[in-house]
Amino acid sequence: GAHWGGGLWVSTRDHARFGHLYLNRGAWGDRAILDQSWIEATREPCPLNPGYGLMWWLNAEMSISRLAGVGAFAARGAGGNVIFVDPQREVVIVLRWCRHTREVIDAVLGAMT
């Protein structure tokens, strides 16, 4: 849902689909939707902040998850809305209006091991 009269109105399922598109390096099934070079570029740390890429937060300093590796990344929005992608585990986690996102992500990842 959107917030404060604006923002992006999208379902949790659509958030998950977006995360899976990035998990699969721009491919949807056997079709390339986004070029892999674009996917890689969005996950490169910016010079001003090693924890931020091109519209994606990076787990370089374990700020998103203590259990995920440095290859994990997330889209983070206001109010605790998160699309978390962990390529190492091949998992996407979507959180909506979650106050303690890192703790919830780590609880899910911990339950998977």
C-alpha positions as CSV (number, residue, x, y, z in Angstrom):
1,G,0.0,0.0,0.0
2,A,0.9,3.6,-0.3
3,H,1.4,6.0,2.7
4,W,0.7,9.5,3.6
5,G,-1.3,10.2,0.5
6,G,1.4,9.3,-1.9
7,G,4.0,6.7,-2.7
8,L,3.8,3.5,-4.6
9,W,0.7,1.4,-4.5
10,V,1.7,-2.2,-5.0
11,S,0.8,-5.6,-3.5
12,T,3.1,-7.8,-1.4
13,R,3.0,-10.3,-4.2
14,D,4.2,-7.7,-6.7
15,H,7.0,-6.7,-4.3
16,A,8.1,-10.3,-4.2
17,R,8.0,-10.5,-8.0
18,F,10.2,-7.5,-8.2
19,G,12.6,-9.2,-5.8
20,H,12.6,-12.4,-7.8
21,L,13.4,-10.4,-10.9
22,Y,16.5,-9.2,-9.2
23,L,17.3,-12.5,-7.7
24,N,17.2,-14.0,-11.2
25,R,19.5,-11.3,-12.5
26,G,16.8,-9.7,-14.7
27,A,15.3,-12.9,-16.1
28,W,11.7,-13.9,-15.8
29,G,11.4,-17.5,-16.8
30,D,13.4,-17.8,-20.0
31,R,12.9,-14.1,-20.9
32,A,15.4,-11.3,-20.1
33,I,13.4,-8.4,-18.7
34,L,16.4,-6.4,-17.5
35,D,19.9,-6.6,-18.7
36,Q,22.3,-8.4,-16.3
37,S,24.7,-5.5,-16.5
38,W,22.0,-3.2,-15.1
39,I,21.3,-5.6,-12.3
40,E,25.0,-5.7,-11.4
41,A,25.4,-1.9,-11.7
42,T,22.5,-1.4,-9.2
43,R,24.4,-3.5,-6.6
44,E,27.7,-1.6,-6.9
45,P,28.4,0.5,-3.8
46,C,28.3,4.2,-4.4
47,P,31.5,6.2,-3.6
48,L,29.8,8.2,-0.8
49,N,28.2,5.2,1.0
50,P,29.5,1.6,0.8
51,G,26.1,0.4,2.1
52,Y,24.1,1.8,-0.8
53,G,24.0,1.0,-4.5
54,L,21.8,2.4,-7.2
55,M,18.4,2.4,-5.4
56,W,19.3,-0.7,-3.4
57,W,20.7,-1.0,0.1
58,L,23.7,-3.4,0.4
59,N,24.5,-5.7,3.2
60,A,28.2,-4.8,3.1
61,E,28.2,-3.8,6.8
62,M,25.5,-6.3,7.9
63,S,23.0,-3.4,8.3
64,I,20.2,-5.4,6.7
65,S,20.9,-8.8,8.2
66,R,23.5,-10.3,10.5
67,L,23.0,-13.8,9.0
68,A,23.0,-13.0,5.3
69,G,26.3,-12.6,3.4
70,V,27.6,-9.4,1.9
71,G,25.9,-10.2,-1.4
72,A,22.4,-9.7,0.1
73,F,20.6,-6.4,-0.7
74,A,17.3,-4.8,-0.1
75,A,14.9,-2.1,-1.3
76,R,13.8,-0.2,1.8
77,G,10.9,2.1,2.1
78,A,9.3,4.3,4.7
79,G,7.4,2.5,7.5
80,G,9.5,-0.7,7.4
81,N,8.6,-1.8,3.9
82,V,11.4,-4.1,2.6
83,I,12.2,-6.3,-0.4
84,F,15.1,-8.4,0.8
85,V,17.1,-10.5,-1.7
86,D,19.7,-13.0,-0.7
87,P,21.2,-14.6,-3.8
88,Q,23.3,-17.0,-1.7
89,R,20.2,-18.6,-0.2
90,E,18.1,-17.9,-3.3
91,V,15.4,-16.3,-1.1
92,V,13.3,-13.1,-1.3
93,I,11.6,-11.8,1.9
94,V,9.0,-9.1,1.7
95,L,8.1,-7.2,4.9
96,R,5.3,-4.6,5.1
97,W,5.0,-2.1,7.9
98,C,7.6,-3.9,10.0
99,R,9.3,-2.0,12.9
100,H,12.2,-4.4,13.4
101,T,13.1,-5.5,9.9
102,R,16.6,-6.8,10.6
103,E,15.4,-9.0,13.4
104,V,12.5,-10.4,11.3
105,I,14.8,-11.1,8.3
106,D,17.3,-12.8,10.6
107,A,14.5,-14.9,12.2
108,V,13.4,-16.1,8.8
109,L,16.9,-16.8,7.7
110,G,17.7,-18.6,11.0
111,A,14.6,-20.8,10.6
112,M,15.9,-21.8,7.2
113,T,19.2,-23.3,8.4
